[in-house]
Amino acid sequence: MDLDQPPRPKYDGKSQGRRRRSPSRTGEIDRQRRRDRSRSRSRERRRRSRTPDSGRRRSPRGDERDRSRTRDSGRDRERRGERHRRRDRSLSADDESSRRHRHRGHHRRDEHEESSRKRRKREEEEEEEEEEGGHKYGFGDRRSRPRSRPLSRSRSPEYANTDRGTPLDGKSRSVVKRGAPLPSQDDSFAVSKGEEPEKPKEKPNYGNSGVLAAASNQVRQEDGSVVTLKYHEPPEARKPPPRDEWKLFVFKNGEIVDTVDLGGRSCWLVGRELSVVDLPAEHPSISKQHAVIQFRYVEKRNEFGDRIGRVKPYLIDLESANGTLLNKERIPESRYLELRDKDLIQFGLSTREYVIMLAPR
């Protein structure tokens, strides 16, 4: 008796049901089942690897499309087989009739052979067209092929005998598309008679001509001479509010020579033309109309997207000969530059310094 195996229980005649299997027999059965399962899985993997779309998950719509394509291809094969059978029957009938009527003459046989050859050729061409159409439009589906459109009956005689509308003379004529409306009948008749059509009347132009602006920029002096201003205020020109007290301090050799309150107007013209300027400067290097200090209303958006508008001073040089300096640097011509508190301005080669300051509130 093997000591490694447990003793078998004795059968007392009272237990019902099937007889128990030995552990060794059960282990062999389990191993056989596992082996069969692994073999079936390997066969399933090999079967899936042979199919081209095994790695991808198929959608119900794709399965339905594959089934429809399979049905179409099978239907096409059935049609081709039926056509072959009809052709074979017709050929056999032709051969039988040719044998029966062979005594009538060789010319009848030649006619039958020619007709059968033509029929065979026609059927082969139809098969080739079907195969080409199936490859091009998807598994031989006749419904997806484009149908040839018949020629329109309303076509002119010169296009009647052509396939695609090419005239008989061989020259292609393109359709002229007109973007503008067609001319009137009177103009067409005038051109046909050799006359010139009537020119359309010029419509009134209500745009700005610039004459009023030029007249508003002219200043007539007492002696009758006219001085044209080089600068015109922009639409956003505003006077500074009373709470903002902007002042201009004029320094010469480190001492304050003059103080100008800038809150009285929106534009301050600097130059030597005493009849038009607001801040006269007598230095010969300064132009007659040298520069302008302009107050403008400017809107900006804050971090919350709200519009905040303020009136700020700006400096612009009027294409002067010797230029304008802002904080010891020359500024570009005809361009607004914002002025800030305690900025230093110099005009031309003059030693005077103009300091703009905002009074504290």
C-alpha positions in Angstrom: 0.0 0.0 0.0 1.3 3.4 -1.0 1.7 5.6 2.1 1.6 8.9 0.2 -2.1 8.4 -0.9 -4.8 8.7 1.7 -6.8 5.5 2.5 -10.0 5.1 0.4 -13.3 5.4 2.4 -15.2 2.1 2.7 -18.5 1.8 1.0 -21.1 1.1 3.6 -24.0 0.7 1.3 -25.8 3.8 2.7 -24.3 6.6 0.5 -26.1 7.3 -2.8 -25.1 8.9 -6.1 -22.1 8.3 -8.4 -18.9 6.8 -7.2 -16.1 9.2 -6.4 -13.2 9.4 -8.7 -9.7 9.0 -7.6 -7.5 12.2 -7.2 -5.1 11.0 -9.9 -7.9 10.4 -12.4 -9.4 13.9 -11.6 -6.0 15.5 -12.2 -5.6 13.8 -15.5 -9.0 14.9 -16.6 -8.3 18.5 -15.6 -5.0 18.6 -17.4 -6.7 17.2 -20.5 -9.4 19.9 -20.3 -6.8 22.6 -20.0 -4.9 21.2 -22.9 -8.1 21.1 -25.0 -8.9 24.7 -24.1 -5.4 25.9 -25.0 -5.6 24.1 -28.3 -9.0 25.7 -29.1 -7.6 29.2 -28.1 -4.5 28.7 -30.4 -6.8 27.6 -33.2 -9.0 30.6 -32.7 -6.0 33.0 -32.7 -4.7 31.4 -35.9 -8.1 31.8 -37.5 -8.3 35.4 -36.4 -4.8 36.2 -37.6 -5.7 34.9 -41.1 -8.5 37.5 -41.5 -7.3 41.0 -42.5 -9.6 42.9 -40.0 -9.2 40.6 -37.1 -7.4 43.2 -34.9 -10.1 45.8 -35.3 -13.5 45.8 -33.6 -16.2 45.7 -36.1 -19.2 47.9 -35.8 -22.8 46.7 -36.7 -22.8 49.1 -39.6 -19.6 47.7 -41.0 -20.8 44.1 -40.6 -24.0 45.0 -42.4 -22.0 46.7 -45.2 -19.8 43.6 -45.6 -22.9 41.3 -45.8 -24.4 43.6 -48.5 -21.2 43.6 -50.4 -21.1 39.8 -50.2 -24.7 39.5 -51.4 -23.9 41.9 -54.3 -20.8 40.0 -55.3 -22.7 36.7 -55.2 -25.6 38.2 -57.2 -23.0 39.3 -59.8 -21.5 35.9 -60.0 -24.9 34.3 -60.5 -25.7 36.8 -63.3 -22.4 36.1 -65.0 -23.0 32.3 -64.7 -26.5 32.7 -66.2 -25.1 34.8 -69.0 -22.4 32.2 -69.8 -25.1 29.4 -69.8 -27.3 31.5 -72.2 -24.3 32.1 -74.4 -23.4 28.4 -74.5 -27.0 27.5 -75.3 -27.1 30.1 -78.1 -23.8 28.9 -79.4 -25.0 25.3 -79.4 -28.2 26.3 -81.0 -26.3 28.2 -83.7 -24.0 25.2 -84.3 -27.0 22.9 -84.5 -28.8 25.2 -87.0 -25.6 25.6 -89.0 -25.3 21.8 -89.3 -28.9 21.5 -90.3 -28.7 24.1 -93.0 -25.2 23.5 -94.2 -26.5 22.4 -97.5 -28.0 25.8 -98.2 -24.6 27.3 -98.8 -21.5 28.6 -97.2 -22.7 32.2 -97.1 -25.4 31.3 -94.5 -22.7 29.7 -92.3 -20.5 32.7 -92.6 -23.4 34.9 -91.5 -24.1 32.7 -88.5 -20.5 32.7 -87.5 -20.3 36.5 -87.9 -23.4 37.0 -85.8 -22.2 34.6 -83.1 -18.8 36.3 -83.1 -20.4 39.7 -82.7 -22.6 38.5 -79.9 -19.7 36.9 -78.1 -17.7 40.1 -78.4 -20.6 42.2 -77.2 -21.1 40.0 -74.1 -17.4 40.0 -73.3 -17.4 43.8 -73.5 -20.4 43.9 -71.2 -18.6 41.7 -68.7 -15.5 43.8 -68.8 -17.5 47.0 -68.2 -19.3 45.3 -65.3 -16.0 44.2 -63.8 -14.5 47.7 -64.2 -17.6 49.3 -62.8 -17.5 46.9 -59.8 -13.9 47.7 -59.0 -14.4 51.5 -59.4 -17.8 51.9 -57.7 -17.7 49.1 -55.1 -18.3 45.4 -55.6 -20.2 45.6 -58.9 -23.2 47.6 -57.5 -25.1 48.8 -60.6 -27.0 51.3 -58.6 -23.8 53.2 -57.8 -22.6 53.6 -61.4 -23.2 56.9 -63.1 -25.7 56.7 -65.9 -25.0 58.3 -69.2 -27.3 61.3 -69.9 -29.1 61.3 -73.2 -28.7 64.2 -75.5 -31.1 67.1 -75.0 -33.7 67.5 -77.7 -33.6 71.3 -77.4 -30.0 71.4 -78.6 -29.3 73.5 -81.7 -28.7 71.8 -85.1 -25.0 72.5 -85.0 -24.7 70.4 -81.8 -27.2 67.7 -82.8 -24.7 65.1 -84.1 -22.1 65.5 -81.3 -21.7 63.6 -78.1 -20.7 66.2 -75.6 -21.9 69.5 -77.1 -18.9 70.2 -79.3 -20.0 72.1 -82.5 -19.5 70.5 -85.9 -16.7 72.9 -86.8 -14.5 71.4 -84.1 -14.0 74.6 -82.1 -15.1 74.6 -78.5 -17.1 77.5 -77.3 -17.1 78.5 -73.7 -20.1 79.9 -71.9 -19.7 83.6 -71.1 -20.8 84.5 -67.6 -21.7 88.1 -66.9 -21.4 89.5 -63.4 -23.0 92.9 -64.2 -26.6 93.3 -65.3 -27.3 93.1 -69.0 -27.3 96.3 -71.0 -30.6 98.0 -72.0 -32.3 97.3 -75.3 -31.7 100.8 -76.6 -27.9 100.5 -76.0 -28.0 97.1 -77.8 -29.8 98.5 -80.8 -27.5 101.5 -80.9 -24.4 99.3 -81.0 -26.0 97.1 -83.8 -26.7 100.3 -85.8 -23.1 101.5 -85.4 -24.0 104.3 -83.0 -22.4 104.9 -79.6 -24.6 104.1 -76.5 -25.5 106.9 -74.2 -23.1 107.4 -71.3 -24.6 107.0 -67.9 -25.1 110.1 -65.8 -22.6 110.8 -63.1 -24.1 110.3 -59.7 -23.6 113.0 -57.0 -20.7 112.5 -54.6 -21.5 113.5 -51.0 -18.0 112.7 -49.7 -15.7 115.2 -48.0 -13.8 117.3 -50.6 -11.4 118.9 -48.1 -12.2 122.5 -49.1 -14.0 123.3 -45.8 -11.2 121.8 -43.8 -8.6 123.8 -45.7 -10.6 126.9 -45.2 -11.0 126.3 -41.5 -7.2 125.9 -41.2 -6.5 129.2 -42.8 -6.0 132.4 -40.7 -6.2 135.8 -42.4 -3.9 138.4 -40.9 -4.4 142.2 -40.7 -2.3 142.9 -43.8 -4.4 140.5 -45.9 -1.9 137.6 -45.9 -3.2 134.2 -45.2 -1.4 131.7 -42.9 -2.3 128.0 -43.3 -2.2 125.9 -40.2 -0.1 122.7 -40.4 -2.1 121.0 -37.6 -5.8 120.3 -37.2 -7.3 118.9 -34.0 -8.4 115.2 -34.0 -12.0 114.2 -33.1 -11.0 112.9 -29.7 -9.6 116.3 -28.6 -10.8 117.3 -25.2 -10.1 119.9 -22.5 -8.6 118.4 -19.4 -11.0 118.1 -16.5 -10.8 120.6 -13.6 -9.6 118.0 -11.2 -6.5 117.4 -13.4 -4.3 120.5 -13.1 -1.6 120.2 -15.8 1.0 122.9 -15.7 4.1 123.6 -17.9 7.2 125.1 -16.2 9.7 126.9 -18.4 13.3 126.7 -17.2 16.3 128.7 -18.4 19.8 128.2 -16.8 18.1 126.3 -13.9 15.6 129.0 -13.1 11.9 129.1 -13.7 11.2 131.8 -16.3 7.4 131.2 -16.9 4.5 128.9 -15.8 1.7 128.0 -18.2 -1.6 126.6 -17.0 -2.6 124.0 -19.6 -6.2 123.5 -18.5 -7.5 126.4 -20.4 -7.7 124.7 -23.8 -7.2 121.3 -25.5 -4.5 122.3 -28.0 -1.2 124.2 -27.5 0.7 125.1 -30.7 4.4 126.0 -30.2 6.4 128.0 -32.7 7.6 131.4 -34.0 4.5 132.4 -36.0 3.0 134.8 -33.4 -0.3 135.2 -35.2 -1.3 131.5 -34.9 0.8 129.9 -32.1 -0.2 129.5 -28.5 3.2 129.2 -26.9 5.6 131.6 -28.7 9.3 130.6 -28.9 11.7 133.2 -30.3 14.8 131.0 -30.9 15.8 130.9 -34.6 16.2 127.1 -34.6 12.5 126.7 -33.8 10.2 126.5 -36.8 7.2 128.8 -37.3 4.8 125.9 -36.4 7.1 123.5 -34.5 5.1 121.2 -32.3 1.8 120.7 -30.5 0.8 119.6 -27.0 -2.7 118.0 -27.5 -5.1 116.7 -24.9 -7.0 113.6 -26.1 -9.7 111.4 -24.6 -8.5 107.8 -24.7 -10.4 104.7 -23.6 -8.7 101.6 -22.2 -10.0 98.3 -20.8 -9.0 97.1 -17.3 -8.5 93.6 -16.2 -12.2 93.0 -15.8 -13.0 94.2 -19.3 -14.5 97.5 -18.3 -13.8 100.6 -20.4 -12.0 103.4 -18.6 -11.6 106.7 -20.3 -9.2 109.6 -19.4 -8.0 112.8 -20.9 -4.2 112.7 -21.3 -1.6 115.1 -22.8 0.3 114.1 -26.0 3.2 115.7 -27.9 3.5 115.7 -31.7 6.2 117.2 -33.8 5.0 119.0 -37.0 7.9 117.9 -39.2 10.1 120.7 -37.9 13.6 121.4 -39.2 15.6 120.7 -36.0 13.2 118.3 -34.3 11.8 118.0 -30.7 13.4 116.3 -27.8 11.5 114.4 -25.1 13.7 113.5 -22.1 16.8 114.2 -24.1 15.7 111.9 -27.0 14.4 113.1 -30.4 10.9 112.0 -31.1 9.6 110.8 -34.6 7.7 113.3 -36.7 3.9 113.4 -37.0 3.3 110.9 -34.3 1.6 111.2 -30.9 3.6 110.5 -27.8 2.0 110.5 -24.4 3.3 113.0 -21.8 3.7 111.9 -18.2 4.3 113.8 -15.0 7.7 115.5 -14.8 8.6 114.9 -18.5 11.2 117.2 -20.0 10.6 118.8 -23.4 13.0 120.8 -25.6 12.3 122.5 -29.0 15.0 122.8 -31.7 18.4 123.9 -30.4 17.0 126.2 -27.7 18.4 125.9 -24.2 15.0 126.4 -22.6 13.6 123.4 -20.9 9.8 122.8 -20.6 8.7 120.5 -17.7 5.1 119.3 -17.6 3.7 118.5 -14.2 0.4 117.3 -12.7 -0.6 119.0 -9.5 -1.2 116.6 -6.6 -4.9 116.2 -5.6 
